[in-house]
Amino acid sequence: MPGIDEDIAQGMASRPRWWLILAGLVIILAGAFLAQLVRTTDGTTVRDIRFAGTNGTVMSALLYVPKNATPATPAPGILAVHGYINSRETQDGFAIEFARRGYVVLALDQTGHGYSGGAAFSNGFGGPDGLRYLSSLPIVDSDQIGLEGHSMGGWTVLAAAAAMPDVYASMVLVGSSTGAPYAQEGSTTRPRNLALVFSRYDEFSKLMWGVDRALDVPTSVKLQAVFGTEAPVVAKRLYGTIAEGTARKLYQPSTTHPGDHLSTAAIGDAAEWFAATLKGGTPRPRSDQVWYWKEAGTGIGLVGFIMIVLGAFDALVRLPFFASVGAAAIPAAEQRNRGWWRGFALNTGLPALLFFPTFLAAFILLPASKWLPQAVTTQITLWALVGAGVSLVLGRLMKRPADTHQSDWPKSILLAGATVAAGYAALWLTDRLFHTDFRLWVVAIKLPSLRHLVIAAIYVVPLTLAFLVTARSLASATVRSDSARLRYLAAVLMLTSGFMVMLGVIYAVLFMTGVLITSFDPLSTVIALQFVPVLAAVAIIATFTWQRTGSHRAGGLITGLLVTLYAVAGTATQG
């Protein structure tokens, strides 16, 4: 039958195939080895540590120790902190380059983030605990400590500076600010020796510095007060003096708020400032950077993870035990007629149109609590459920065709669980060997902690129900004459085109005018960037599993589990 995968046409009784799993594992290990090689360049060691913070709160961090740092020859130290709903690995670009320049780096998980305990925003975001721990290390010169934080991480290091005003020498705020809403007020003397790296297209200029466009940050009255001037601040001009601790400098790289982590300019700016304000480092040109190879390595890991998930499913579904799950995949549509294109428009446009309304509704109506402990995961869940509900209603009105085969529910659930477990087993192995997760930029698959698994139990059912609807919609849109390659492309475009168009318009306007047209919710704007790669992965997995079972069920279960774990392990816990 044209368009049906040859393997399916031959039936699912063939032997399990393991090559895709093995290839994925090789890719993962190769990527992790590359990432670790970059992290440990020039003899740096990286350790995954835990230490006790305020009231016994368990704090998590990665400790980068350059070879020059010993108890006999203490080195300068830097506390590096990620932003909201990120984790310690997000700071890898900064941490790697700081360590290469001879600094001991403590890349901290804020409270309520990553593997640190407590609730988000508590205990000064964990900043005072991080600075206290870093300054206590015998390999650190306690007179030469720098503080660097991105976004809310800037407020974290400002909290550390306020708690221990004499235990740091200089600070870099990246995409962050002093003062309201959550940080200590700035002045011409506090914080000590401050550099501000604030990109020209930062989405949070209104929140941080009270100006509508990041391009206009130099005219911010709030910033001018910190710099001790009544005129617009001139980028890269030194204000005050380093010796007196009043030095100030503004850098404005041409990137966005999340783009700071992928910017050689932003990372070079931070390294340059610490070279000028901390003594004892190893001089390197600001252009001498290698961190992006680490990013490539963990990005390769993401690809390998998807390969292992697909390979595990392909092998398991061929086992005799799962015979009732598999069947020939029969496309639902003969051709792409007007009805097909209406369904395509619905499935690609609806998720994007519902994104901001549902995220704002969840923020207002469903604040974090004991029963809904993660604000962002709650927003994602409401978005997914509303979209699924509307899709079901419209699909019924449009008389959308159903699957020709309905796979066995109990065995589909077992198959989905085993498939996801195989992917996370590879992640566990990588974490144990190299202390890395699978990530590219802010798109990261992290190993969940026990706390994350408990929280996941709250969200997994509604999210899985929603993604079962998504998988069913994709199955209903399959076309008989399509090749396997075209089928994957159509599925990916169906789930991602709406977000790509929406984000394309938002960022085209931002780059052309400096104006963020979604300034009413800049955080959700940044979060939306992750939806394109995540939904692309959902489309690939759902299509792959449908081609091997003829049903949407396994794909919906697998993607529901994966999205739940992805969201819960990668965001902040408030409740």
Summary of the structure (lengths in Angstrom):
residues: 575
radius of gyration: 25.0
end to end distance: 53.1
largest distance: 79.2
contacts: 2181
relative contact order: 0.13
helix: 55%
strand: 11%
